[in-house]
């Protein structure tokens, strides 16, 4: 695996240090942050999908209300 150098502002490095556990490399910290962001993005996508499904279920129920009313008469 090749290695590269990334220039960071001192403030950015300090922010990374806050996420860094003892003995953890900056590469590991960045990978951990990327993983958390991907997980959060996935979670948001799932929430949006469930919300969309809920809207479709409500619309479906509204479509069937007249038929249900006929059964109860």
C-alpha positions, 0 to 999 in steps of 0.5 A: 500500500502506498502512502501519501502526505496530506497538508492540514491546517493546525486547527484541522489536525487538532480536531482530528486529534480529538477523535484519535484514540491512544495508539491510533494512526491518523489513517485509522481516524480518517477511515473511522470518520468515513465509515461513520459518515457512510453509516449516517448516510445509509441511516438517512436513506433508510429513514427516507425510504420508510417515510416514503413507504408510510406515505404510500401505505396511507395513500393505499388505505385512502384508496380502499376506504370507499370499499371498506365502507361498503362492506360495513353497510 
